Each structure stands twice: as structure tokens, then as C-alpha cells.
Amino acid sequence: MLFEVCSKMTRFSIAITGLPQAGKSSFTQRLLSGTFVSSPPTLGVDVEFTEYQGFPLQIWDMGGHQAFRKHIWKNYINLSSALIFIFDASNLESLPESKEWFYTTLEWIENKNIPVLFLGNKMDLVVEKEKVMEKIVEGFELDKLTSIESKMSFRFFFISVKTGEYISDAMNWLINKLVSKKTNFMPNILSVDIFVKKGDINLHIHDNTRTREKVKNVINAYEKKWLESSNQKQLSSMEEINFEEYKLLFISYQNIAILVTTEHTLIEKGPLLSLIEKLTEFISTDLLNEETRYLVFQKVKKELEKSFIPFASKTLTCKVISIDNLAKH
């Protein structure tokens, strides 16, 4: 379905901006080749044509020196379908100047309603990642761009162009936004399942949408798989499987797992990994009694509402499961 949509679409143009040495050209080269290439500073604008997940892209890799910012950026940004701003997270001293130009670019596209992707690059060089991420969010005032009041389609990712970490998540988000804006096509999530184990209790929190019936058998198989491994030490794992009619993503970490099925070929892993992390921090007791089960349920609902699958939060069910009661179904 996704590639049928793609074939009817024109090429998306993406403007890539940021100060010198932020990693703009290396980011572009990674999109082109899938590998890290150390690139010299761009003089003026480099225009590249490529495809990402089958989607045709025209990339404007713009030089970051002040003369280019003043005389070139605006024209290309105003012609673009999306804006990417890259910041060197290993150089916080450049934050004030970067912030000034970031908000200048936002002023230029104020009436364009295009997606904006902010990338904190070079996370491989950052030791205290959480502290640096907080400083970036606070320094650039990114919270106000993600607030309910903000009408901007905006997302921040902490990435490494060198190692490739989180680049696919960032680009998947951007492509999703571009496609949905162009064709009113939205990722078709079939089902969402969260498994939580604490002590002797196994929780299964899931949606109750009609599309769930399409993948009922695979859900039951993974529910059984989770239960059978619940008495063993839970290890981190990720499974991504393409079936003929849908795609499956299963992520487990310690005592929590998430299963998502979708007709869409792109699944953004960032919100799912974030949900697992938040649930891991949230569950601090050894037992899941009735009260804490309710709190976990509400936490899942809240996080799904904020993520790319808010519809699932409206039909959630929470149940205690075991091998014995599974065998009865």
C-alpha cells in the first residue's frame, strides 16, 4: 500500500541547515550511501537526488557559513517540503548562535506548515547524554515547539551520523509526516500490545480495535512466547518481521515487551523504546497489586496518547495472564 502511494507522489525536497561542522554533509552522504563519509564543508548548496524507503527525495545540503546563511538559506527553505536543522551536540558553546539561526528558519516557514526535524548530532562524542540532551532542549526551548499550543509538526532526535544511531527513526518520522501531508495517508496500526512482568504477575495491556482481529493469531503466539519466558531472566531483544499483508515489531527489555503490527512498512521505534524506558523507571515495586496495576495502565495510556498511536489509548484493556488461563482460550 505504501509504495502504491509513493508511486503517485512527486519528489520531496528537504532543506538541511545548521552551523558549520554540524554534520550536514555527512548526514546527506549517509542517506545516499548508508555509510559514514567524512565530508569537507559545503560551499553554497549541494543538490542530491536519492530515495529513502522507496520515496524520491531532493536534498539541499546548504553551507553553514554566515554568508550562505544570509544569502542562500531562505530561498531554498521556502521551496522545501521539509526542514532539517542539525546541531553539533558535542559543542554546546555554539548553542546561542545555532538557536538564533534555528528560530530564523522557523520564521521563514511560519506560514508554510511543513515538518521540522531537529537533530542533535554526534551523540557518539557525548559522555553524559541525558544531561546534554536536557541542555539542548532547554537551550533551544524545544518544549514549546512540542506543546499542545504549538501547531508545528516538529520532532527532536538525538543521533549519530557516524554510527547511524536513530537516523532511521528520525527519517521514518519525517517521511510519515511528508506522506500524510501529501496524501492524507496515515500509518495503519493494526494492534498494540504491552506485556509487563513484576514478581509473579504478568500484565497484558492491549487495544480493542476491530483491526486487531486480522493479526489475532500472531498476537496469541507472542503472548504465549512471553509467558513461557517469564520464569527466565528477561533479555533485551528486537524482532522486526515483514509478512505479506502486515509488518510486526516486537521489542523486549528486562520485564517489559511491546508488540506492534501495522500495514505500514515504516515503524518508528523511538516512541516504543521511550515507553519501555519510562515504564521500567515507573515500576518500582516488587509486586503488581490492584492499585499499581491501575497506575501502570494509566501510564501506558498517557504515553500512547503522546505517541504516534494515540487511537489505541481509547480502547485499552488490562488483564492478568498466565500459562494456565492462556491454555483455556
Phi, psi and omega in degrees: 000317184297318183285336173294320176297315183302319186294340181266001188256153173278171181289133176278136176256131184236124177267125180251119185234171180147165180290167178303145177070015179283338180110021184296311183291323177293324176297315178299316181295327177292324176294325182284318188246344183080006180230166179274129177230120177287121188244146175289162179303141179281134176256110183082243182222132171257128180254125181233148177239131181204182172232144174234118183053035178089356181265126180287130182233144168245119186252128174254100179271105189260136178301144186263357180292156190302321180298321179289323179298318184286324191247347185241318189309307190302316182299315183287322179298321180292342178264357189272158175270341181203156179239130172244127175245125183249130180241138178281100184291346179273357182229077183292343179295338180274001185300312182303314180292321178297317180299317180302314183282330176298312181287336173295316178296324179294325177296323181294330184252018186306323183256010184267336180056054177248152180292143180239123180247117179257122183244120171272102187269167176069036177296341178292341179263356184263127181276305181266080189298315183295318180295318180293320178299318178297320180294323178293313180299316181289315183295321179271356182055047184288336181303323183289341179277344179253003181288164179298327182291332182285132179265001183282141173273098191226145176209141178248131175231141173264116189229172169226113176294327182294313182267342181089001184299129173066006177292319180296322177297316181296314181290325176299317178300313183296315179298317178304316181293318180296317181292315181295325179290323184281325189233003187060024179270125179243148178306127185266089178284127180270321183201154176224125181227133177238128179248131181229130177241132175212118184065232180264005185257134172243120177258143174233109179254126184209163177282169176229041179280160182293329181293345181299329182298333181296333186237024184301319183295317181290327176296314179299322180295318181285330175296316178296318179300319180294316181295318181295335179263000187291338179272357178257168177292123182284130181249157177286134178204160177216129177238130178230113187234132175261115172264177184296321186249352181200171179240147182238139173228124179235120180237128176233143178212118182054250186252021182225141177218150177230133178239124178233134172240144184205153173278348180281145179274351180247123174240121180281115185279337185307306180298327180290316178295323178295320179297316178300316180298316181292323178292322178300318179288327186288322183276101184249347181270161180279341183235149175253088177277184185300321182290313182290331176297319178296319180295319177297316179302314180294325178294316178299314181301316181296316182291323178294325178297329182274344187267193182278004180232054183294335182300327183294331183294339183279346184234023187292145174230144178236128179221153174270130184237157176207166177301322183296309184285339175291322182293338181283340183278000000 
